[in-house]
Amino acid sequence: MFILDTESKKTEVAPIRVLLLDDRPDLLILRSAILRQNGYEAITSSSIEEAESKLEDCDIAILDYHLGQGRFGTTVAESLREKRPQVPIIILSATLERKFGGVEDMHLLKGHSSVEDMLAALRSFEAKRRGKPVVVDARSFYYSRISMAMGDDIVLEIMDEEGNWQYVNDTFAKLYDKKRTWFLGKNLFDEFPELRGEWQEILQTVATTRETYVDRSFRGIPKLPKKNSSWTWNVLVFPLKLHDERAGVVLTARVIEKKS
């Protein structure tokens, strides 16, 4: 006599199938590996023709824009939108293009934080596909673009006028041997009480008056490297409208001179 234990059986959820299009084999291999590590099934294609033959097999599409020889991933995007309008489409490109704003659901820049952005987008689209509420936190994407524009050699913090961290870059986090996420939601003046007073007033003044503050000393960012007294640091505080429309500030520091 056999007894079927139905309670021990769990319903398996099929992995999300992601169509990847790129004319570079090395990037296809890399993105496929990243997707598999995060529980997705990668469907690779290196040409428009190959991608269009697999449109019925995918749940989400990630298409490279420039495919060489005057060919573009938006061709596949248009075919997919016509045949299967419910499938989310992400376009990847190295630069912002005026041609964007068509049938794609999202446009991501290659390079800085592109893997993190891609996975965040996939999770959002996956949740929507499974009928779950979708909450998209755009802070990291928004603020990382500011960090990318300013360069990797700069120490960068983004805060509200009260000094609550919204974003810090890797260079800043490494000064304190912590991950960037450790700082989010914490307050600059709670963590570094020595900055209270003058710097609280500076942040609030910059946020409310939209003025810019420049200080060529070591003030403003605790634990800036001080081993070499010949360095001159430029500390800059300028206003920024935060992701939630509140007034905020960007505080940066960079070596601008090395005296002999």
NULO-391277 format. One record per residue (C-alpha): chain; residue in one letter; x, y, z negated. Coordinates in Angstrom, 1 decimal, decimal comma, padded with zeros to 4 digits, always signed. Last residue first. Layout:
REM NULO-391277
 cadena residuo      X      Y      Z
      A       a      X      Y      Z
...
This chain:
REM NULO-391277
 cadena residuo      X      Y      Z
      A       s +056,0 +070,2 +003,3
      A       k +052,3 +071,1 +002,8
      A       k +049,8 +068,6 +004,0
      A       e +046,6 +070,3 +005,3
      A       i +043,0 +069,5 +006,0
      A       v +042,4 +066,5 +003,8
      A       r +038,7 +065,8 +003,9
      A       a +035,8 +066,1 +001,5
      A       t +032,1 +066,0 +002,1
      A       l +028,8 +066,9 +000,3
      A       v +025,6 +066,8 +002,3
      A       v +022,7 +068,5 +000,7
      A       g +018,9 +067,9 +000,3
      A       a +015,6 +069,6 +000,7
      A       r +012,7 +067,2 +000,9
      A       e +011,3 +066,1 +004,2
      A       d +011,2 +062,3 +003,3
      A       h +014,3 +061,5 +005,4
      A       l +016,1 +064,5 +003,8
      A       k +016,4 +068,0 +005,3
      A       l +020,1 +068,9 +005,1
      A       p +022,0 +071,7 +003,6
      A       f +025,9 +072,0 +003,6
      A       v +028,5 +071,3 +001,0
      A       l +032,2 +071,2 +002,1
      A       v +035,2 +070,2 +000,1
      A       n +038,5 +070,9 +002,0
      A       w +041,4 +069,2 +000,4
      A       t +045,0 +070,4 +000,4
      A       w +047,6 +067,8 +000,0
      A       s +051,0 +068,7 -001,4
      A       s +050,1 +067,5 -004,9
      A       n +050,3 +063,9 -003,7
      A       k +049,0 +061,6 -006,4
      A       k +045,7 +063,5 -006,6
      A       p +043,4 +061,2 -004,6
      A       l +039,8 +062,3 -005,2
      A       k +038,7 +060,9 -008,5
      A       p +035,6 +063,0 -008,9
      A       i +034,1 +064,9 -005,9
      A       g +033,2 +068,5 -006,5
      A       r +036,6 +070,0 -007,4
      A       f +039,8 +069,0 -005,8
      A       s +040,3 +072,5 -004,3
      A       r +039,5 +074,0 -000,9
      A       d +035,9 +074,8 -001,7
      A       v +033,3 +075,6 +001,0
      A       y +029,6 +076,2 +000,4
      A       t +027,0 +076,4 +003,1
      A       e +023,7 +078,3 +002,7
      A       r +020,3 +076,8 +003,2
      A       t +018,9 +078,9 +000,2
      A       t +017,2 +076,0 -001,5
      A       a +019,5 +073,1 -000,9
      A       v +022,7 +075,1 -001,1
      A       t +021,7 +076,8 -004,3
      A       q +020,6 +073,6 -005,9
      A       l +023,8 +071,8 -005,1
      A       i +025,9 +074,8 -006,3
      A       e +024,0 +075,2 -009,5
      A       q +024,5 +071,5 -010,4
      A       w +028,2 +072,0 -009,5
      A       e +028,6 +074,8 -011,9
      A       g +026,9 +073,1 -014,8
      A       r +027,4 +069,4 -014,7
      A       l +030,5 +068,0 -012,9
      A       e +032,1 +066,5 -016,1
      A       p +028,9 +064,4 -016,6
      A       f +030,0 +062,1 -013,8
      A       e +027,6 +059,2 -013,7
      A       d +024,6 +061,2 -015,0
      A       f +025,7 +064,2 -012,9
      A       l +025,8 +062,2 -009,6
      A       n +022,4 +060,6 -010,2
      A       k +021,6 +057,0 -009,3
      A       g +019,0 +056,2 -006,6
      A       l +021,5 +054,7 -004,2
      A       f +025,0 +054,5 -005,8
      A       w +025,3 +050,7 -006,0
      A       t +024,2 +050,4 -002,4
      A       r +027,5 +051,7 -001,2
      A       k +029,4 +048,8 -002,8
      A       k +031,8 +049,7 -005,7
      A       d +035,5 +050,0 -006,1
      A       y +035,2 +053,7 -007,2
      A       l +037,1 +055,4 -004,4
      A       k +035,9 +052,6 -002,1
      A       a +032,4 +053,9 -002,3
      A       f +033,4 +057,3 -000,9
      A       t +035,2 +055,8 +002,1
      A       d +032,3 +053,4 +002,7
      A       n +029,8 +056,3 +003,1
      A       v +027,3 +057,5 +000,5
      A       y +023,5 +057,8 +000,8
      A       q +020,5 +059,0 -001,0
      A       w +022,3 +059,9 -004,2
      A       n +020,3 +061,9 -006,8
      A       g +022,1 +065,2 -007,4
      A       e +019,1 +067,3 -008,3
      A       e +019,0 +069,0 -004,9
      A       d +018,8 +065,7 -003,1
      A       m +021,9 +063,9 -002,3
      A       i +024,1 +062,8 +000,7
      A       e +027,7 +061,9 -000,1
      A       l +030,7 +061,7 +002,2
      A       v +034,5 +061,3 +001,9
      A       i +036,0 +061,8 +005,4
      A       d +038,5 +059,7 +007,4
      A       d +035,7 +057,6 +009,0
      A       g +034,3 +060,4 +011,1
      A       m +031,7 +063,2 +010,8
      A       a +029,4 +061,9 +013,6
      A       m +029,4 +058,4 +012,1
      A       s +028,4 +059,7 +008,7
      A       i +025,5 +061,7 +010,2
      A       r +024,4 +058,6 +012,1
      A       s +024,7 +056,5 +008,9
      A       y +022,2 +058,9 +007,3
      A       y +019,3 +058,1 +009,7
      A       f +019,9 +054,4 +009,9
      A       s +020,4 +054,0 +006,2
      A       r +017,4 +056,2 +005,3
      A       a +014,9 +054,6 +007,8
      A       d +013,3 +052,3 +005,3
      A       v +010,7 +050,4 +007,3
      A       v +007,8 +048,9 +005,3
      A       v +005,9 +046,3 +007,3
      A       p +002,9 +044,6 +005,7
      A       k +002,7 +040,9 +006,7
      A       g +000,9 +039,5 +009,8
      A       r +003,6 +037,1 +010,8
      A       r +004,4 +039,3 +013,9
      A       k +004,7 +042,4 +011,7
      A       a +007,1 +040,7 +009,3
      A       e +009,2 +039,6 +012,3
      A       f +009,3 +043,1 +013,8
      A       s +010,5 +044,5 +010,5
      A       r +013,0 +041,8 +010,0
      A       l +014,3 +042,2 +013,5
      A       a +014,7 +045,9 +013,0
      A       a +016,7 +045,4 +009,8
      A       l +018,9 +042,8 +011,6
      A       m +019,7 +045,2 +014,4
      A       d +020,4 +048,1 +012,1
      A       e +022,8 +046,0 +010,1
      A       v +024,5 +044,7 +013,2
      A       s +024,7 +048,2 +014,7
      A       s +026,3 +049,7 +011,6
      A       h +028,7 +051,8 +013,8
      A       g +029,1 +050,2 +017,2
      A       k +026,2 +049,9 +019,6
      A       l +023,4 +052,4 +019,4
      A       l +019,9 +051,1 +018,8
      A       h +016,7 +052,0 +020,8
      A       m +013,4 +050,7 +019,6
      A       d +010,0 +049,7 +020,9
      A       e +011,0 +049,7 +024,6
      A       v +008,5 +050,7 +027,3
      A       g +010,0 +054,1 +028,1
      A       g +011,5 +056,6 +025,7
      A       f +015,0 +056,2 +027,0
      A       k +016,1 +057,7 +030,3
      A       r +017,8 +060,6 +028,5
      A       e +020,4 +058,2 +027,3
      A       l +022,1 +058,0 +024,0
      A       t +025,4 +056,2 +024,2
      A       a +026,8 +052,7 +023,7
      A       s +023,5 +051,0 +024,4
      A       l +021,2 +048,4 +022,9
      A       i +017,5 +048,3 +023,8
      A       i +015,1 +046,5 +021,4
      A       i +011,8 +045,1 +022,7
      A       p +008,9 +043,8 +020,6
      A       v +006,7 +041,2 +022,3
      A       q +002,9 +042,0 +022,4
      A       p +003,0 +043,3 +026,0
      A       r +003,8 +039,8 +027,4
      A       k +003,8 +040,0 +031,2
      A       e +003,9 +043,7 +031,8
      A       r +006,0 +044,5 +028,7
      A       l +008,4 +041,7 +029,7
      A       s +008,8 +042,9 +033,2
      A       e +009,5 +046,5 +032,1
      A       a +012,0 +045,4 +029,5
      A       v +013,8 +043,2 +032,1
      A       t +014,3 +046,2 +034,3
      A       t +015,3 +048,2 +031,1
      A       g +018,3 +045,9 +030,8
      A       f +020,1 +047,9 +033,6
      A       r +021,8 +047,1 +036,8
      A       g +024,0 +049,6 +038,7
      A       q +026,9 +047,1 +039,1
      A       g +027,3 +046,8 +035,4
      A       l +024,8 +045,5 +032,7
      A       h +024,3 +048,9 +031,0
      A       y +021,2 +048,7 +028,7
      A       d +021,8 +045,6 +026,7
      A       l +018,5 +043,9 +025,8
      A       i +017,3 +042,5 +022,5
      A       a +014,0 +040,8 +023,0
      A       i +011,6 +039,4 +020,3
      A       d +009,3 +036,4 +020,3
      A       c +010,9 +034,6 +023,2
      A       d +010,2 +031,6 +025,4
      A       e +007,8 +033,1 +028,0
      A       l +010,4 +035,7 +029,0
      A       k +013,0 +033,0 +029,8
      A       s +013,2 +033,3 +033,6
      A       e +013,3 +037,0 +033,3
      A       a +016,5 +036,8 +031,3
      A       e +018,2 +034,6 +033,9
      A       e +017,3 +036,9 +036,7
      A       i +018,5 +040,0 +034,7
      A       s +021,8 +038,4 +034,0
      A       s +023,9 +037,1 +031,1
      A       s +021,1 +035,3 +029,2
      A       t +021,0 +033,9 +025,6
      A       i +018,1 +032,6 +023,7
      A       a +019,0 +032,9 +020,0
      A       e +017,0 +031,2 +017,3
      A       y +016,9 +033,3 +014,1
      A       g +017,8 +032,3 +010,5
      A       n +020,3 +034,9 +009,6
      A       q +023,4 +032,9 +010,4
      A       r +021,8 +032,0 +013,7
      A       l +021,3 +035,7 +014,6
      A       i +024,9 +036,5 +013,8
      A       a +026,2 +033,6 +015,8
      A       s +024,1 +034,6 +018,8
      A       r +025,3 +038,2 +018,5
      A       l +028,9 +037,1 +018,6
      A       i +028,5 +034,6 +021,5
      A       l +026,5 +037,2 +023,5
      A       l +029,1 +039,8 +022,8
      A       d +031,9 +037,5 +024,1
      A       p +029,9 +036,6 +027,2
      A       r +029,6 +040,2 +028,4
      A       d +026,7 +040,7 +030,8
      A       d +024,3 +041,1 +027,9
      A       l +020,7 +039,9 +027,4
      A       l +019,6 +038,3 +024,1
      A       l +016,1 +036,8 +023,8
      A       v +015,2 +036,3 +020,1
      A       r +013,2 +033,3 +019,0
      A       i +011,8 +033,7 +015,4
      A       p +012,3 +030,4 +013,5
      A       a +009,4 +028,0 +013,2
      A       v +007,8 +027,9 +009,8
      A       e +007,8 +024,5 +008,2
      A       t +004,7 +023,6 +006,2
      A       k +005,8 +021,8 +003,1
      A       k +005,2 +018,2 +002,4
      A       s +005,5 +017,2 -001,3
      A       e +001,9 +018,0 -002,0
      A       t +000,7 +015,6 +000,7
      A       d +002,2 +012,6 -001,1
      A       l +000,9 +009,8 +001,2
      A       i +000,5 +006,6 -000,8
      A       f +001,4 +003,4 +001,0
      A       m +000,0 +000,0 +000,0
